[in-house]
């Protein structure tokens, strides 16, 4: 089973880890962590974002390996528009499922741009689990 895990930050990474911990995964499940970097005109900002993303994915990879020792965990950092990149990767990698956290955005930009999770649910070629924080 191939599970794609898009991660945007610490908040949704905790949701994803909790989900993985509470689900019985078949032997030889492969998890692919992915972080999508947005565009930035500032090269220093891009390098800093890549460094933080690599640290986050490394920490999550270690946690998932400890939780599901018989699984394989890989990670990837890509640049682009998150919804598009997640869908493209799920197609290319032939994911069986996408598990992602739900990010709330209260600003007008979030409202106008639409949500990444909504876009992924509507376009994904496989099952999608959106993990919401407890209220």
C-alpha positions in Angstrom: 0.0 0.0 0.0 1.4 3.4 -1.0 0.4 6.3 1.3 1.2 9.9 0.3 1.5 12.3 3.3 1.6 16.0 2.3 2.9 18.0 5.3 2.8 21.8 5.6 4.0 22.4 9.1 4.1 21.1 12.7 0.3 21.4 13.3 -0.7 19.1 10.5 2.3 16.8 11.0 1.0 16.0 14.5 -2.4 15.2 13.0 -0.9 12.9 10.5 1.3 11.1 13.0 -1.6 10.6 15.3 -3.6 9.1 12.4 -0.8 6.8 11.4 -0.4 5.7 15.0 -4.1 4.8 15.4 -4.5 2.9 12.1 -3.5 -0.7 11.4 -1.3 -0.6 8.3 -0.6 -3.7 6.1 2.9 -5.1 6.1 5.2 -3.4 3.7 3.2 -0.1 3.6 5.2 2.7 1.9 4.8 6.2 3.2 5.9 9.2 1.2 6.2 12.5 3.0 6.1 15.5 0.8 6.4 19.2 1.5 5.5 21.7 -1.2 7.3 25.0 -1.1 5.6 28.0 -2.5 7.3 30.4 -4.8 9.5 33.2 -3.4 11.5 35.9 -5.2 14.1 35.9 -2.3 16.6 33.1 -2.7 17.7 33.3 0.9 14.0 32.7 1.9 13.8 29.7 -0.4 17.0 28.2 1.1 15.7 28.7 4.6 12.3 27.2 3.8 14.0 24.2 2.2 16.2 23.7 5.3 13.2 23.9 7.7 11.2 21.5 5.4 14.1 19.0 5.4 14.3 19.1 9.2 10.6 18.6 9.6 10.5 15.7 7.1 13.5 14.0 8.7 11.8 14.2 12.2 8.5 12.9 10.8 10.3 10.1 9.0 11.9 8.9 12.2 8.6 9.1 14.0 6.8 7.1 11.4 9.5 4.5 11.2 9.3 4.0 14.9 5.5 3.7 14.8 5.3 1.3 11.8 8.7 -0.4 11.8 7.8 -2.8 9.0 7.1 0.1 6.6 9.3 2.1 4.3 9.3 5.9 4.7 10.6 8.3 2.0 10.4 12.0 1.7 10.5 14.7 -1.0 10.5 18.5 -1.1 9.1 20.0 -4.2 8.2 23.6 -5.3 5.0 24.8 -6.9 1.3 25.2 -6.3 0.4 22.7 -3.5 -2.8 21.2 -4.9 -1.3 20.7 -8.4 1.9 19.2 -7.0 0.2 16.8 -4.6 -2.1 15.5 -7.4 0.7 15.2 -9.9 2.8 13.3 -7.3 -0.1 11.0 -6.4 -0.5 10.1 -10.1 3.2 9.7 -10.8 3.8 7.6 -7.7 0.5 5.7 -8.0 -0.6 6.4 -4.4 -3.3 4.3 -2.9 -4.3 7.0 -0.4 -3.5 10.6 0.5 -3.6 11.5 4.2 -3.3 15.2 5.0 -4.0 17.6 7.8 -6.7 20.3 7.6 -5.4 23.8 7.8 -7.7 26.6 8.7 -7.1 30.0 7.2 -9.0 33.0 8.5 -7.6 35.5 6.1 -9.4 36.6 2.9 -6.5 35.2 0.8 -7.4 31.7 2.1 -11.0 32.2 1.3 -10.3 33.5 -2.2 -7.6 30.9 -3.0 -9.6 27.9 -1.8 -8.2 25.2 0.3 -5.5 22.8 -0.7 -7.4 19.9 1.0 -10.6 20.7 -0.9 -8.7 20.8 -4.2 -7.0 17.5 -3.5 -10.2 15.8 -2.5 -11.9 16.9 -5.7 -9.1 15.9 -8.0 -7.2 13.0 -6.4 -7.1 9.7 -8.3 -7.2 7.8 -5.0 -8.9 7.9 -1.6 -8.1 11.0 0.5 -8.3 11.3 4.3 -8.4 14.8 5.7 -7.5 14.8 9.3 -9.1 17.7 11.2 -7.9 18.9 14.6 -10.1 18.2 17.6 -12.3 21.0 18.7 
